[in-house]
Amino acid sequence: MKIHEYQGKQLFNKFGVKVLENRVAKTAAEAEAAYNDLGGKIAVVKSQIHAGGRGKGTFIENPDQHGVQLVKSAAEAKAAAENMLGNRLVTIQTGPEGKTVNQVIVEAGCDIARELYLGIVLDRAEMKPVLMCSQEGGVEIEKVAHETPEKIFKEHFNPAQGIESFQVRKLCKLLGIEGKSVRAADKFMKSLCRMYVDTDCSLLEINPLVVTGDGELVALDSKINFDSNAAFRHKDWEEMRDLSEEEESEVRASNAGLSYVKLEGNIGCLVNGAGLAMSTMDIIKLHGGQPANFLDVGGGANAEQVTEAFRIILSDKNVKAVLVNIFGGIMKCTTIAEAIVVAAKSVGFEVPLVVRLEGTEVEGGRKILEDSDVDLITATDLGDAAEKVVATLG
């Protein structure tokens, strides 16, 4: 689950991580008032969307305007917000369709001496969180990692203990942080590592992290993703969730108890079991096709869930064929076959449907499909199913 920059900075404040004073604005008038409230000095107006690269991003409606703008007056703050709010911002992470800006933050200016990068993720190989830093702050860190990985410095830490002071000093030496800034870095990095663990983050990133003229460390940005598997521990997450930033079909699937991820292909997939779903997508690609989604209906799906699954798949205009791949274990093949018949009659299919069933009561399931009037193509195994569904596309 992703949250906005301003929400991340609210969490930073809670954990004692220094940020600049800012105000959230949903109208141009609020942005104007926010500028005045911040003292009427140089400020920055920043678009709030779930994507990076906003500073270089441009608006579809106003291609000369960027997603982050420096302003020196209340009138400029108001004009900047007017250019942003309600318009679609295109960045390297949004795709050409962009994302609609529904809110901005107006943030006080800062005396920037240096710009650094800091991020925390889970290193699955080491089974520990890793704190990553670089002197290449304010630029695309993915490009740095690809072209000059030696410029990224790493320190793993025990999640129960957090990062140690000697590790912070080691990173400071590599980053060229000296004097009283080392003490500031010690507090800053320890607080971030504690926040990463306590809030169940899957990603915590600051780009840029700035060292000010007086040696303080300030988070000029925040990019935070939570591990959705920990949602049961964090009831406050629901308040921070912005459904307008999420894929509508994925929200529908979540509400129906389905695991769904939209992809860019044209073959819809309905499968039970995450591993089987991954294998199904792999074999579709092996036969020259492109999966349009990952969709796991789970081991106990009923007719209503299967029907909703078909609706979600077919709501994607790119889908030109659908492959159903079911291995009956807990779920009987007869149950899924009956659900397919009900769903087909309820939803209606205007694209080819290929069905492969295997497992518990498979013969009964195949007979239900054979005796139905649903227009479908049956397959004997996964390879056969993938070959047939790709063939329907010509």
Salt bridges, closest charged atoms under 4 A:
GLU5 OE2 - LYS9 NZ 2.83
GLU5 OE2 - LYS46 NZ 2.68
GLU5 OE1 - ARG54 NH1 2.84
GLU21 OE2 - ARG23 NH2 2.73
ASP37 OD2 - ARG23 NE 2.68
GLU107 OE2 - LYS9 NZ 2.50
GLU107 OE1 - LYS46 NZ 3.89
ASP123 OD2 - HIS156 NE2 2.79
GLU136 OE2 - LYS151 NZ 3.80
GLU155 OE2 - LYS170 NZ 2.99
ASP186 OD2 - LYS190 NZ 3.27
ASP200 OD1 - ARG233 NH2 2.97
ASP200 OD2 - HIS234 NE2 2.62
ASP221 OD1 - ARG54 NH2 3.05
ASP242 OD2 - HIS4 NE2 2.74
GLU245 OE1 - LYS99 NZ 3.49
GLU246 OE2 - ARG241 NE 2.74
GLU308 OE2 - ARG252 NH2 3.07
GLU308 OE1 - ARG311 NH1 3.81
ASP316 OD2 - LYS262 NZ 3.78
GLU358 OE1 - ARG366 NH2 3.40
GLU361 OE2 - LYS332 NZ 3.64
GLU363 OE2 - ARG366 NH1 3.55
ASP371 OD2 - LYS367 NZ 2.64
ASP384 OD2 - LYS388 NZ 3.22
